[in-house]
Amino acid sequence: MKFVFTRLQYDSGDWDVDQRMPSNLLNSLIEYTTIPVETEERVVSVRDAKMLEAPFTYLAGHKLVEFDTRAKRNLERYVTNGGFLFVDDCNHDVDGLFARSFEAQVAEIFGSNALAKLPNHHPLYTSFFEFDEPPTTSFELNGWGDDLVHDYLKAIEVDGRIAVLYSNKDYGCEWDYDYRNKRWLAQDNTKFGVNIVVYAMTA
């Protein structure tokens, strides 16, 4: 089965951020793994039942996240029936509008305790490459956002498997460059994205 990078569109905010990131991550999957990939990103509305057919989905932005009844119903069905949603806060800020509004929506749908810190020994960190903790981003190190380096990710787990992976680290912006520019990096920072996809496809 081909891996398809499916981005979720939502009505309340700037869902179409980091437009070069998907092609960059797809290039890394081709470079490092044998997973067959669809080379074009797919965009599906969170209100559209077609999202339920996507094994992997991505949602990001800077602004308000607010779901209507249909979107909430789709998300609940998606998460409880084996889907994998990767959510990335482009503000890299636990007190920012995206973080506060998304976490409030999650609490309404799944309960106030559903989203919890993910331990750094979780299989996600060794699903392909080995990491001791979630990699930091240049935005955290430069003191943007809430001026913190977040040493954890959050997740909703269903039956022992991550169903929603949530980051305040702004990986989308960190990976938002032309894939040919990776040759200038001392360490390819998209490798953690490979771990996320491999985990989503195999766990």
C-alpha positions as a LaTeX table, in Angstrom:
\begin{tabular}{lrrr}
\hline
Residue & $x$ (\AA) & $y$ (\AA) & $z$ (\AA) \\
\hline
Met1 & 0.00 & 0.00 & 0.00 \\
Lys2 & 1.35 & 3.43 & $-0.93$ \\
Phe3 & 1.87 & 6.01 & 1.77 \\
Val4 & $-0.21$ & 9.13 & 1.10 \\
Phe5 & 0.48 & 12.37 & 2.97 \\
Thr6 & $-3.05$ & 13.64 & 3.68 \\
Arg7 & $-3.40$ & 17.16 & 5.03 \\
Leu8 & $-6.61$ & 18.06 & 6.86 \\
Gln9 & $-8.33$ & 21.28 & 5.90 \\
Tyr10 & $-10.39$ & 23.05 & 8.56 \\
Asp11 & $-12.48$ & 26.21 & 8.32 \\
Ser12 & $-11.30$ & 28.26 & 11.29 \\
Gly13 & $-7.58$ & 28.80 & 10.68 \\
Asp14 & $-4.56$ & 28.70 & 8.38 \\
Trp15 & $-4.46$ & 24.96 & 7.66 \\
Asp16 & $-2.26$ & 25.29 & 4.53 \\
Val17 & 1.03 & 26.14 & 6.26 \\
Asp18 & 4.51 & 24.72 & 5.53 \\
Gln19 & 3.72 & 23.92 & 1.93 \\
Arg20 & 7.14 & 22.42 & 1.08 \\
Met21 & 7.24 & 20.15 & 4.10 \\
Pro22 & 5.22 & 17.23 & 2.66 \\
Ser23 & 7.41 & 16.86 & $-0.45$ \\
Asn24 & 10.51 & 17.05 & 1.72 \\
Leu25 & 9.24 & 14.32 & 4.06 \\
Leu26 & 8.14 & 12.18 & 1.11 \\
Asn27 & 11.65 & 12.52 & $-0.33$ \\
Ser28 & 13.08 & 11.24 & 2.95 \\
Leu29 & 10.80 & 8.21 & 2.90 \\
Ile30 & 12.04 & 7.42 & $-0.61$ \\
Glu31 & 15.66 & 8.00 & 0.41 \\
Tyr32 & 15.70 & 5.98 & 3.63 \\
Thr33 & 12.93 & 3.37 & 3.41 \\
Thr34 & 11.31 & 0.97 & 0.97 \\
Ile35 & 7.81 & 2.32 & 1.66 \\
Pro36 & 6.10 & 3.13 & $-1.66$ \\
Val37 & 4.83 & 6.71 & $-1.62$ \\
Glu38 & 2.36 & 8.85 & $-3.49$ \\
Thr39 & 4.51 & 11.82 & $-4.47$ \\
Glu40 & 1.76 & 14.43 & $-4.26$ \\
Glu41 & 0.19 & 15.66 & $-1.05$ \\
Arg42 & $-3.56$ & 15.10 & $-0.73$ \\
Val43 & $-5.84$ & 17.67 & 0.95 \\
Val44 & $-9.13$ & 16.56 & 2.52 \\
Ser45 & $-11.56$ & 18.54 & 4.63 \\
Val46 & $-11.96$ & 17.34 & 8.19 \\
Arg47 & $-15.70$ & 17.51 & 7.49 \\
Asp48 & $-15.39$ & 15.10 & 4.54 \\
Ala49 & $-15.97$ & 11.39 & 5.17 \\
Lys50 & $-13.05$ & 10.68 & 2.80 \\
Met51 & $-10.68$ & 11.53 & 5.64 \\
Leu52 & $-11.76$ & 8.29 & 7.29 \\
Glu53 & $-10.05$ & 6.38 & 4.48 \\
Ala54 & $-6.61$ & 7.95 & 5.08 \\
Pro55 & $-4.26$ & 5.93 & 7.34 \\
Phe56 & $-2.16$ & 9.05 & 8.05 \\
Thr57 & $-3.36$ & 12.65 & 8.37 \\
Tyr58 & $-1.66$ & 15.94 & 9.24 \\
Leu59 & $-3.15$ & 19.06 & 10.80 \\
Ala60 & $-1.26$ & 22.27 & 11.56 \\
Gly61 & $-1.57$ & 26.04 & 11.79 \\
His62 & $-1.07$ & 29.17 & 13.87 \\
Lys63 & $-4.63$ & 30.34 & 14.49 \\
Leu64 & $-7.93$ & 29.20 & 15.96 \\
Val65 & $-8.88$ & 25.54 & 15.70 \\
Glu66 & $-12.61$ & 25.02 & 15.89 \\
Phe67 & $-14.52$ & 21.99 & 14.60 \\
Asp68 & $-18.23$ & 21.82 & 13.88 \\
Thr69 & $-20.36$ & 18.79 & 14.77 \\
Arg70 & $-19.60$ & 16.90 & 11.57 \\
Ala71 & $-15.85$ & 17.45 & 11.89 \\
Lys72 & $-15.89$ & 16.31 & 15.52 \\
Arg73 & $-17.81$ & 13.18 & 14.58 \\
Asn74 & $-15.32$ & 12.40 & 11.79 \\
Leu75 & $-12.35$ & 12.90 & 14.09 \\
Glu76 & $-13.82$ & 10.67 & 16.78 \\
Arg77 & $-14.53$ & 7.91 & 14.25 \\
Tyr78 & $-11.12$ & 8.32 & 12.66 \\
Val79 & $-9.17$ & 8.11 & 15.91 \\
Thr80 & $-11.13$ & 5.24 & 17.43 \\
Asn81 & $-11.05$ & 3.15 & 14.24 \\
Gly82 & $-7.31$ & 3.01 & 13.69 \\
Gly83 & $-6.36$ & 6.30 & 12.03 \\
Phe84 & $-3.19$ & 8.25 & 12.82 \\
Leu85 & $-3.35$ & 12.05 & 13.15 \\
Phe86 & $-0.16$ & 14.11 & 13.47 \\
Val87 & $-0.90$ & 17.61 & 14.79 \\
Asp88 & 1.81 & 20.28 & 14.81 \\
Asp89 & 1.54 & 23.67 & 16.49 \\
Cys90 & 3.24 & 26.21 & 14.23 \\
Asn91 & 3.40 & 28.72 & 17.09 \\
His92 & 5.59 & 26.35 & 19.15 \\
Asp93 & 3.80 & 27.82 & 22.14 \\
Val94 & 1.81 & 25.90 & 24.77 \\
Asp95 & $-0.17$ & 29.06 & 25.58 \\
Gly96 & $-0.73$ & 30.16 & 21.98 \\
Leu97 & $-4.08$ & 30.30 & 20.22 \\
Phe98 & $-3.56$ & 27.12 & 18.19 \\
Ala99 & $-2.52$ & 25.10 & 21.25 \\
Arg100 & $-5.26$ & 26.36 & 23.51 \\
Ser101 & $-8.03$ & 25.96 & 20.96 \\
Phe102 & $-6.91$ & 22.57 & 19.63 \\
Glu103 & $-6.50$ & 21.10 & 23.10 \\
Ala104 & $-9.95$ & 22.41 & 24.08 \\
Gln105 & $-11.49$ & 20.76 & 21.02 \\
Val106 & $-9.73$ & 17.48 & 21.80 \\
Ala107 & $-11.01$ & 17.59 & 25.36 \\
Glu108 & $-14.58$ & 18.03 & 24.08 \\
Ile109 & $-14.28$ & 15.07 & 21.73 \\
Phe110 & $-12.17$ & 12.60 & 23.67 \\
Gly111 & $-12.26$ & 13.78 & 27.29 \\
Ser112 & $-10.05$ & 16.04 & 29.36 \\
Asn113 & $-7.47$ & 13.35 & 30.14 \\
Ala114 & $-7.17$ & 11.78 & 26.71 \\
Leu115 & $-4.18$ & 13.87 & 25.57 \\
Ala116 & $-1.18$ & 12.97 & 27.73 \\
Lys117 & 2.59 & 13.34 & 27.71 \\
Leu118 & 4.30 & 10.67 & 25.65 \\
Pro119 & 7.23 & 9.01 & 27.46 \\
Asn120 & 10.54 & 9.34 & 25.66 \\
His121 & 11.05 & 5.56 & 25.73 \\
His122 & 7.96 & 5.06 & 23.55 \\
Pro123 & 8.47 & 2.80 & 20.47 \\
Leu124 & 7.90 & 5.89 & 18.27 \\
Tyr125 & 11.46 & 6.98 & 19.07 \\
Thr126 & 13.00 & 3.76 & 17.74 \\
Ser127 & 10.54 & 2.86 & 14.96 \\
Phe128 & 13.25 & 3.49 & 12.32 \\
Phe129 & 16.02 & 5.81 & 13.48 \\
Glu130 & 16.92 & 5.93 & 17.19 \\
Phe131 & 16.11 & 9.00 & 19.28 \\
Asp132 & 16.38 & 9.48 & 23.04 \\
Glu133 & 13.80 & 12.28 & 23.02 \\
Pro134 & 11.89 & 14.41 & 20.53 \\
Pro135 & 14.43 & 16.40 & 18.50 \\
Thr136 & 14.53 & 20.11 & 19.21 \\
Thr137 & 13.83 & 22.65 & 16.48 \\
Ser138 & 15.72 & 25.81 & 15.61 \\
Phe139 & 12.64 & 27.83 & 16.57 \\
Glu140 & 12.77 & 26.53 & 20.13 \\
Leu141 & 16.52 & 27.04 & 20.36 \\
Asn142 & 16.17 & 30.62 & 19.11 \\
Gly143 & 13.71 & 31.40 & 21.89 \\
Trp144 & 10.65 & 31.96 & 19.72 \\
Gly145 & 7.13 & 31.08 & 20.82 \\
Asp146 & 7.00 & 30.44 & 24.55 \\
Asp147 & 10.82 & 30.54 & 24.88 \\
Leu148 & 10.90 & 26.87 & 25.95 \\
Val149 & 12.44 & 23.73 & 24.56 \\
His150 & 9.67 & 21.14 & 24.87 \\
Asp151 & 11.23 & 17.87 & 25.99 \\
Tyr152 & 8.09 & 15.83 & 25.30 \\
Leu153 & 5.31 & 15.27 & 22.82 \\
Lys154 & 1.70 & 14.52 & 23.70 \\
Ala155 & $-0.50$ & 11.77 & 22.38 \\
Ile156 & $-3.86$ & 10.09 & 22.54 \\
Glu157 & $-3.41$ & 6.34 & 22.60 \\
Val158 & $-6.08$ & 3.82 & 21.63 \\
Asp159 & $-5.52$ & 0.17 & 22.51 \\
Gly160 & $-1.84$ & 0.85 & 23.21 \\
Arg161 & $-1.22$ & 2.60 & 19.89 \\
Ile162 & $-0.77$ & 6.32 & 19.20 \\
Ala163 & $-3.85$ & 7.63 & 17.41 \\
Val164 & $-3.10$ & 11.36 & 17.80 \\
Leu165 & 0.46 & 12.65 & 18.03 \\
Tyr166 & 0.63 & 16.27 & 19.13 \\
Ser167 & 3.66 & 18.56 & 18.95 \\
Asn168 & 4.29 & 22.10 & 20.20 \\
Lys169 & 7.72 & 22.02 & 18.55 \\
Asp170 & 6.82 & 23.30 & 15.06 \\
Tyr171 & 8.32 & 20.45 & 13.08 \\
Gly172 & 6.38 & 21.58 & 10.02 \\
Cys173 & 8.32 & 24.85 & 9.76 \\
Glu174 & 11.57 & 23.07 & 10.62 \\
Trp175 & 11.08 & 20.71 & 7.65 \\
Asp176 & 9.67 & 23.35 & 5.29 \\
Tyr177 & 12.50 & 23.70 & 2.78 \\
Asp178 & 13.28 & 22.32 & $-0.65$ \\
Tyr179 & 14.43 & 18.73 & $-0.18$ \\
Arg180 & 17.59 & 19.42 & $-2.20$ \\
Asn181 & 18.78 & 21.75 & 0.58 \\
Lys182 & 19.21 & 18.87 & 3.02 \\
Arg183 & 22.74 & 18.37 & 1.73 \\
Trp184 & 23.76 & 21.50 & 3.63 \\
Leu185 & 22.61 & 20.11 & 6.99 \\
Ala186 & 25.02 & 18.41 & 9.36 \\
Gln187 & 22.14 & 16.13 & 10.37 \\
Asp188 & 19.00 & 15.58 & 8.31 \\
Asn189 & 16.25 & 16.88 & 10.60 \\
Thr190 & 13.47 & 15.08 & 8.68 \\
Lys191 & 14.62 & 11.71 & 10.04 \\
Phe192 & 12.21 & 12.04 & 12.95 \\
Gly193 & 9.42 & 12.53 & 10.42 \\
Val194 & 10.41 & 9.18 & 8.94 \\
Asn195 & 9.97 & 7.64 & 12.40 \\
Ile196 & 6.50 & 9.15 & 12.68 \\
Val197 & 5.40 & 7.77 & 9.32 \\
Val198 & 6.93 & 4.33 & 9.88 \\
Tyr199 & 5.24 & 4.10 & 13.27 \\
Ala200 & 1.91 & 5.20 & 11.81 \\
Met201 & 2.15 & 2.61 & 9.03 \\
Thr202 & 3.32 & $-0.35$ & 11.12 \\
Ala203 & 2.17 & $-0.03$ & 14.74 \\
\hline
\end{tabular}
